[in-house]
């Protein structure tokens, strides 16, 4: 920048008030310096008194410069704020992980997962501790190598069965540590099968139940030490006399706590029938213990004071308690585990969108219904239902609207079928229903009722009412040699004929290749 340009700049600055002129002048010096216009020359800034003049182009440039700088500061502050929020969330997550690890450590339980496709297995540090391994160990030996030789065949049989059928399994066994010390472990797992019915994923837990097992064995070996051991046990224990009404001979502190009993009440005043939600379950359990001498992990609904019910896992065995024939019962509250199990079973068998059976579960139960119909020589009808032009719903109104249509159709199915009938979603917009003890005419009337009811249903899409139709194919079981696939294939042919006939109709497919619309026959 030349001297003349700088003089002009300082002259204009001087027309403004001193503070504003000083701010702009300093900004000008920095701008001139970084633009290479100022080198070794000396710039002299003069201040003159006078009236404030109007803004010129260079003034607006500097104002814009300072606004951009302020905007940058605001952005930096906002970024800092959100970074702090993210850091706080990460701290909360870390604390949650710490609490989970602490809970697993206290419960002496660890988790593991296995991916059969990659062959990778992950063991939590808690699981390593439970198994007596080094937490820092990278290479974990095969689990089979840790199992006590006398228990290996039993564990292998239980796990292999889960690999073949899928689902959950549980097995108690011993493991042998490096120093030869034996620990009792409860191994529990869940196996997920792939399309080829081969395992693709497995997850589970290992829990150190050594104390519990040692307590049970100590009860059998030494009656003199029995009460002290039982009182120290962390799980509820009941001892009932094998006599009329099964009097309570002993209940430890954990049992008092679980059943909500008053500590002032002595065992002799307790009534064992009040511990079971269903009184007959008590008789069934004790009879089984007497017949088998030992019952392991039987699930029953128990009841505490105040009529609060809960799921419990009962283990029982016969013993002599003070010279009296008795039954030893250990009780474990599994209410939370039962809820998780029931939810997993529901998710595994039902379609998450409609709540009907998914394809796999529908075929499984449909085969059972067909065998039942053959066994009792009862008729059975099958309906194949397909929503007309459903693809256009997703294309025109979006998948959310399509999901709402599918959910509503499932509700109408439930409303128009009986509780004993079987309903499932076997495809995108394709549904199937088994009508038990139903002849061809009755099945047609039900299908027509569903078709007409669905025509009455309207949806508010893009601020206008929209209605849909459904095509239905029907077939009945013709003889006891048929499979569910045979019956379904005929119903599918009827459905295809309904589509070709203009949709929104019901077609009954008979034994021959021909199809017929039953509207006139049953009118």
FIMI-906182 format. One line per 3 residues: number of its first residue (from 1); for each residue x, y, z of C-alpha. Coordinates in Angstrom, 3 decimals, padded with zeros to 6 digits, m for minus. Layout:
NUM	X/Y/Z; ...
end
This chain:
1	000.000/000.000/000.000; 001.392/003.446/m000.916; 001.668/006.419/001.434
4	m001.058/008.284/m000.420; m003.513/005.422/000.053; m002.714/005.173/003.736
7	m003.124/008.956/004.140; m006.527/008.784/002.491; m007.508/005.926/004.819
10	m006.413/007.779/007.959; m008.214/010.917/006.803; m011.474/009.032/006.470
13	m010.978/007.335/009.807; m010.387/010.673/011.485; m013.863/011.833/010.482
16	m015.366/009.270/012.841; m015.204/009.282/016.598; m011.883/008.428/018.168
19	m012.708/004.955/019.516; m014.238/003.704/016.293; m011.445/005.285/014.252
22	m008.811/003.591/016.372; m010.501/000.186/015.926; m010.699/000.528/012.171
25	m007.177/001.864/011.928; m005.687/m001.077/013.823; m007.645/m003.412/011.589
28	m006.344/m001.595/008.572; m002.749/m001.961/009.750; m003.176/m005.736/010.159
31	m004.833/m006.032/006.766; m002.137/m003.979/005.128; 000.603/m005.973/006.802
34	m000.771/m009.362/005.729; m001.470/m008.131/002.200; 002.172/m007.172/001.785
37	001.453/m003.472/001.346; 003.312/m002.424/004.508; 006.960/m003.297/004.854
40	009.536/m001.012/006.384; 007.579/002.181/005.880; 006.171/004.107/008.796
43	002.433/004.849/008.791; 001.306/007.866/010.654; m002.306/008.031/011.864
46	m003.786/011.459/012.422; m006.867/012.236/014.445; m008.961/015.237/013.635
49	m011.996/016.601/015.306; m014.992/016.928/013.132; m018.428/015.666/012.338
52	m018.885/011.981/011.628; m019.126/011.326/007.945; m020.976/008.544/006.116
55	m019.651/005.020/005.506; m017.567/004.352/002.434; m016.725/001.037/000.768
58	m013.635/000.338/002.881; m015.663/000.903/006.079; m018.128/m001.802/005.058
61	m015.267/m004.188/004.347; m013.962/m003.835/007.877; m017.403/m004.150/009.392
64	m017.901/m007.377/007.449; m014.486/m008.542/008.646; m015.400/m008.070/012.303
67	m018.839/m009.700/011.829; m017.187/m012.750/010.322; m014.754/m012.848/013.225
70	m017.653/m012.698/015.698; m019.468/m015.427/013.795; m016.365/m017.599/014.022
73	m016.188/m017.085/017.774; m019.853/m018.112/018.105; m019.221/m021.237/016.052
76	m016.262/m022.084/018.235; m018.356/m021.660/021.394; m021.174/m023.828/019.997
79	m018.678/m026.503/018.963; m017.118/m026.447/022.440; m020.565/m026.807/024.015
82	m021.485/m029.883/021.984; m018.074/m031.428/022.507; m018.631/m031.073/026.249
85	m022.069/m032.703/025.960; m020.523/m035.584/024.028; m017.824/m035.978/026.664
88	m020.500/m036.070/029.386; m022.402/m038.802/027.507; m019.239/m040.842/027.132
91	m018.583/m040.507/030.854; m022.140/m041.719/031.602; m021.605/m044.698/029.282
94	m018.306/m045.531/030.958; m019.965/m045.409/034.370; m022.742/m047.714/033.129
97	m020.154/m050.178/031.858; m018.382/m050.037/035.194; m021.607/m050.731/037.070
100	m022.361/m053.672/034.756; m018.910/m055.153/035.260; m019.207/m054.659/039.018
103	m022.607/m056.373/039.072; m021.215/m059.319/037.098; m018.230/m059.525/039.411
106	m020.444/m059.593/042.496; m022.760/m062.200/040.949; m019.731/m064.185/039.768
109	m021.104/m064.359/036.256; m019.450/m063.675/032.920; m020.586/m063.521/029.299
112	m019.298/m064.819/025.989; m020.263/m064.800/022.313; m019.300/m066.958/019.368
115	m019.565/m066.223/015.639; m019.656/m069.487/013.712; m019.138/m067.769/010.360
118	m015.854/m066.127/011.392; m014.884/m068.596/014.096; m014.300/m065.741/016.558
121	m015.147/m066.149/020.253; m015.189/m063.311/022.776; m014.875/m063.892/026.537
124	m015.516/m061.086/029.000; m012.978/m060.547/031.763; m015.609/m061.681/034.289
127	m015.987/m064.959/032.388; m012.233/m065.513/032.511; m012.256/m064.976/036.273
130	m015.168/m067.402/036.691; m013.255/m070.053/034.746; m010.043/m069.427/036.683
133	m008.189/m067.915/033.701; m005.901/m064.907/033.523; m007.857/m061.744/032.654
136	m005.000/m060.562/030.448; m004.847/m063.809/028.500; m005.269/m063.280/024.763
139	m005.341/m066.939/023.745; m008.253/m068.715/025.451; m008.184/m072.527/025.402
142	m011.105/m074.455/023.944; m013.880/m074.590/026.516; m014.034/m078.370/026.272
145	m010.477/m078.571/027.610; m011.575/m076.896/030.870; m014.481/m079.259/031.601
148	m014.006/m082.054/034.112; m013.581/m085.347/032.195; m016.491/m086.957/034.050
151	m018.842/m084.146/032.922; m017.627/m083.729/029.325; m020.049/m086.171/027.651
154	m023.081/m084.678/029.395; m022.143/m081.105/028.478; m021.381/m082.100/024.879
157	m024.785/m083.766/024.535; m026.680/m080.719/025.835; m024.794/m078.230/023.630
160	m024.967/m080.451/020.531; m028.738/m080.696/020.913; m028.986/m076.875/020.952
163	m026.764/m076.669/017.848; m029.151/m079.024/016.052; m032.480/m077.561/017.201
166	m031.541/m073.975/018.038; m032.760/m072.123/021.105; m031.419/m072.041/024.630
169	m029.659/m074.582/026.788; m028.329/m074.836/030.336; m025.975/m077.268/031.987
172	m024.178/m077.459/035.322; m020.728/m079.012/035.347; m017.269/m078.794/036.841
175	m014.141/m077.167/035.450; m010.593/m077.952/036.499; m008.141/m075.080/037.019
178	m004.400/m075.059/036.455; m003.793/m075.945/040.106; m006.273/m078.823/039.950
181	m008.944/m076.934/041.889; m012.502/m077.819/040.786; m015.215/m075.215/040.341
184	m018.895/m075.807/039.639; m020.095/m073.775/036.675; m023.546/m073.096/035.306
187	m023.241/m072.853/031.520; m026.193/m071.206/029.761; m026.393/m070.290/026.093
190	m028.635/m069.270/023.216; m027.991/m070.627/019.700; m029.302/m068.824/016.601
193	m029.711/m070.960/013.489; m029.292/m069.691/009.955; m031.315/m070.419/006.835
196	m029.684/m073.827/006.420; m030.602/m074.742/010.034; m026.950/m074.492/010.971
199	m025.730/m072.389/013.922; m024.521/m068.910/012.988; m024.303/m067.205/016.371
202	m024.144/m068.238/020.012; m024.166/m066.171/023.158; m024.275/m067.166/026.778
205	m023.050/m066.879/030.332; m020.921/m068.833/032.765; m021.682/m068.509/036.459
208	m019.709/m069.754/039.406; m022.189/m071.839/041.450; m019.536/m073.610/043.481
211	m020.896/m072.307/046.768; m024.387/m073.560/046.003; m023.193/m077.010/044.970
214	m020.921/m077.310/047.962; m023.795/m076.317/050.215; m026.058/m079.017/048.767
217	m023.353/m081.673/049.181; m022.556/m080.503/052.681; m026.211/m080.942/053.647
220	m026.054/m084.581/052.643; m022.749/m085.206/054.428; m023.247/m083.447/057.727
223	m026.502/m082.699/059.512; m024.617/m081.111/062.401; m023.296/m078.300/060.210
226	m026.465/m077.992/058.171; m028.147/m075.017/059.820; m025.056/m072.813/059.881
229	m024.355/m073.496/056.215; m027.961/m072.926/055.179; m028.254/m069.668/057.055
232	m025.119/m068.427/055.332; m026.372/m069.461/051.889; m027.212/m066.468/049.637
235	m030.241/m068.227/048.082; m033.574/m069.201/049.706; m033.880/m072.721/051.141
238	m036.931/m074.583/052.462; m037.008/m077.992/054.163; m040.434/m079.643/054.307
241	m041.406/m082.780/056.173; m042.734/m085.624/054.041; m045.987/m085.832/055.959
244	m049.555/m084.614/055.647; m049.699/m080.896/054.624; m045.876/m080.970/054.409
247	m044.978/m078.902/057.511; m042.064/m076.463/057.259; m039.104/m077.762/059.230
250	m036.657/m075.069/058.208; m036.460/m071.839/056.204; m033.293/m069.749/056.024
253	m033.086/m065.957/056.175; m033.068/m065.633/052.385; m036.324/m067.595/052.198
256	m037.911/m065.305/054.782; m036.850/m062.335/052.700; m038.024/m063.795/049.371
259	m041.476/m064.737/050.646; m041.879/m061.553/052.673; m042.204/m063.399/055.980
262	m042.079/m061.794/059.394; m038.845/m062.802/061.120; m040.765/m063.206/064.386
265	m042.718/m066.156/062.935; m041.005/m069.468/063.702; m040.726/m072.137/061.004
268	m043.223/m074.430/062.728; m045.955/m071.803/062.251; m045.412/m071.469/058.496
271	m047.754/m073.210/056.054; m045.989/m074.534/052.980; m049.144/m074.431/050.829
274	m049.042/m070.634/050.989; m045.742/m070.574/049.079; m047.257/m071.903/045.818
277	m049.552/m069.835/043.639; m051.276/m073.019/042.459; m051.670/m075.426/045.436
280	m051.591/m078.490/043.171; m048.051/m077.522/042.030; m046.724/m078.208/045.529
283	m048.061/m081.767/045.464; m046.738/m082.316/041.936; m043.258/m081.093/042.819
286	m042.921/m083.093/046.040; m044.286/m086.261/044.380; m041.673/m085.880/041.648
289	m038.908/m085.496/044.234; m040.064/m088.656/046.008; m040.204/m090.625/042.767
292	m036.914/m089.368/041.282; m035.087/m088.542/044.552; m033.757/m085.394/042.912
295	m035.429/m082.692/040.786; m033.373/m080.043/039.061; m034.504/m076.539/037.999
298	m038.281/m076.987/037.853; m040.026/m073.704/037.010; m043.179/m072.835/038.947
301	m045.141/m069.762/039.970; m044.658/m069.030/043.678; m046.433/m066.595/045.994
304	m045.186/m064.346/048.765; m047.035/m062.492/051.503; m049.439/m059.948/050.016
307	m050.225/m062.381/047.161; m047.313/m061.161/045.041; m046.570/m063.895/042.495
310	m043.212/m064.567/040.879; m041.543/m067.197/038.745; m039.160/m069.472/040.637
313	m036.765/m072.237/039.720; m036.933/m075.076/042.251; m034.332/m077.746/042.920
316	m035.339/m080.493/045.322; m033.938/m083.665/046.840; m034.785/m086.055/049.664
319	m032.771/m086.066/052.873; m032.926/m086.896/056.564; m033.278/m083.720/058.603
322	m032.883/m084.439/062.298; m033.946/m088.012/061.660; m037.106/m086.901/059.799
325	m037.753/m087.791/056.163; m037.780/m084.453/054.424; m037.452/m082.728/051.091
328	m034.795/m080.072/050.595; m035.864/m077.239/048.254; m033.694/m074.413/046.970
331	m035.594/m071.515/045.423; m034.331/m069.018/042.860; m036.388/m066.010/041.749
334	m036.252/m066.080/037.931; m039.023/m063.584/037.214; m036.771/m061.232/035.257
337	m035.148/m064.078/033.352; m038.588/m065.474/032.531; m039.744/m062.148/031.150
340	m036.675/m061.926/028.932; m037.174/m065.529/027.806; m040.821/m064.929/026.965
343	m039.952/m061.795/025.030; m037.256/m063.642/023.079; m039.721/m066.416/022.285
346	m042.293/m063.881/021.129; m039.778/m062.131/018.881; m038.647/m065.464/017.458
349	m042.161/m066.648/016.544; m044.070/m063.499/015.545; m043.849/m060.923/012.803
352	m042.652/m057.695/014.433; m044.868/m055.489/012.245; m048.250/m057.213/012.487
355	m047.946/m059.378/015.602; m049.049/m062.457/013.613; m046.936/m065.609/013.323
358	m043.941/m065.221/011.037; m043.441/m067.568/008.087; m041.332/m070.156/009.924
361	m043.617/m070.332/012.965; m046.766/m070.405/010.839; m045.595/m073.464/008.894
364	m044.580/m075.164/012.141; m048.002/m074.682/013.756; m049.854/m075.324/010.482
367	m048.264/m078.786/010.267; m049.394/m079.472/013.840; m052.959/m078.393/012.981
370	m052.983/m080.659/009.923; m051.814/m083.663/011.982; m054.452/m082.891/014.611
373	m057.163/m082.706/011.929; m056.054/m086.076/010.519; m055.909/m087.673/013.975
376	m059.433/m086.577/014.934; m060.834/m086.844/011.371; m061.882/m083.192/011.295
379	m062.008/m080.868/008.268; m059.543/m078.029/007.782; m059.516/m075.058/005.403
382	m056.694/m072.765/004.356; m056.941/m069.149/003.156; m054.295/m067.355/001.091
385	m054.821/m063.566/001.190; m052.950/m060.939/m000.828; m053.532/m057.173/m000.721
388	m054.257/m055.836/m004.212; m051.865/m053.298/m005.766; m049.954/m053.009/m002.519
391	m046.705/m052.042/m004.251; m048.422/m048.861/m005.408; m049.079/m047.958/m001.760
394	m045.364/m047.927/m000.941; m044.480/m046.171/m004.191; m047.152/m043.485/m003.852
397	m047.381/m042.902/m000.107; m044.172/m044.320/001.370; m043.282/m047.399/003.381
400	m044.657/m045.963/006.625; m048.107/m045.745/005.076; m047.661/m049.277/003.750
403	m046.774/m050.530/007.216; m049.919/m048.906/008.633; m052.022/m050.686/005.989
406	m050.450/m054.076/006.820; m050.945/m053.583/010.557; m054.587/m052.653/010.083
409	m055.257/m055.644/007.822; m053.763/m057.950/010.467; m056.145/m056.456/013.051
412	m059.126/m057.092/010.776; m057.990/m060.695/010.314; m057.913/m061.173/014.083
415	m061.357/m059.608/014.456; m062.955/m061.866/011.839; m061.291/m065.170/012.727
418	m061.723/m067.332/015.798; m059.200/m067.568/018.598; m058.407/m071.176/017.692
421	m057.689/m070.287/014.048; m054.096/m069.808/012.941; m052.932/m066.581/011.248
424	m049.547/m065.643/009.808; m047.780/m063.180/007.561; m045.791/m065.287/005.100
427	m044.637/m062.558/002.709; m044.602/m058.814/002.158; m048.346/m058.289/001.663
430	m049.281/m061.980/001.669; m051.097/m063.581/004.599; m052.287/m067.109/005.331
433	m054.886/m068.480/007.739; m055.817/m071.988/008.896; m059.496/m072.435/009.787
436	m059.748/m075.446/012.095; m062.790/m077.734/011.843; m064.019/m075.714/008.859
439	m065.662/m076.973/005.643; m065.434/m075.311/002.230; m068.688/m073.356/002.580
442	m067.825/m071.985/006.007; m064.372/m070.973/004.816; m065.884/m069.116/001.861
445	m068.295/m067.178/004.087; m065.429/m066.175/006.392; m063.293/m065.074/003.435
448	m066.136/m063.011/001.990; m066.673/m061.357/005.371; m062.982/m060.394/005.499
451	m063.034/m059.122/001.896; m066.084/m056.914/002.436; m064.830/m055.610/005.775
454	m061.502/m054.662/004.198; m063.276/m052.730/001.436; m064.951/m050.600/004.122
457	m061.619/m049.668/005.692; m060.272/m046.261/004.597; m056.964/m044.543/005.241
460	m056.283/m040.833/005.274; m053.355/m040.572/002.851; m052.225/m037.176/001.625
463	m055.398/m035.613/003.036; m057.811/m037.847/001.141; m059.497/m041.169/002.020
466	m058.041/m044.210/000.295; m059.493/m047.742/000.348; m057.946/m051.065/m000.645
469	m059.068/m054.515/m001.706; m057.869/m058.067/m001.111; m057.833/m061.238/m003.238
472	m058.349/m064.582/m001.486; m057.740/m068.181/m002.499; m059.250/m071.097/m000.542
475	m058.526/m074.816/m000.365; m059.502/m077.587/002.025; m057.680/m080.704/003.177
478	m058.873/m083.514/000.891; m057.331/m086.596/002.485; m055.029/m087.669/005.292
481	m052.079/m088.218/002.944; m051.793/m084.540/002.077; m049.106/m082.250/003.460
484	m049.663/m078.641/004.440; m047.685/m077.679/001.326; m050.211/m079.521/m000.869
487	m053.155/m077.673/000.659; m051.338/m074.348/000.464; m050.393/m074.896/m003.185
490	m054.059/m075.289/m004.164; m055.019/m072.164/m002.204; m052.208/m070.300/m003.965
493	m053.607/m071.367/m007.343; m056.983/m070.040/m006.242; m055.362/m066.757/m005.211
496	m053.653/m066.474/m008.605; m057.002/m067.066/m010.316; m058.590/m064.352/m008.178
499	m055.893/m061.934/m009.335; m056.520/m062.814/m012.984; m060.268/m062.453/m012.502
502	m059.943/m058.774/m011.681; m058.896/m058.986/m008.026; m061.121/m058.225/m005.008
505	m062.760/m061.639/m005.077; m062.667/m065.067/m003.413; m061.787/m068.193/m005.425
508	m062.079/m071.752/m004.094; m059.590/m074.194/m005.604; m060.823/m077.763/m005.754
511	m059.032/m081.049/m006.253; m058.921/m080.589/m010.034; m056.990/m077.896/m011.839
514	m060.188/m075.905/m012.288; m061.210/m073.103/m009.933; m064.584/m071.662/m009.150
517	m065.998/m068.561/m007.569; m068.389/m069.759/m004.893; m070.478/m066.561/m004.772
520	m073.416/m068.120/m006.638; m073.190/m071.548/m004.977; m073.366/m070.203/m001.432
523	m075.646/m067.229/m002.104
end
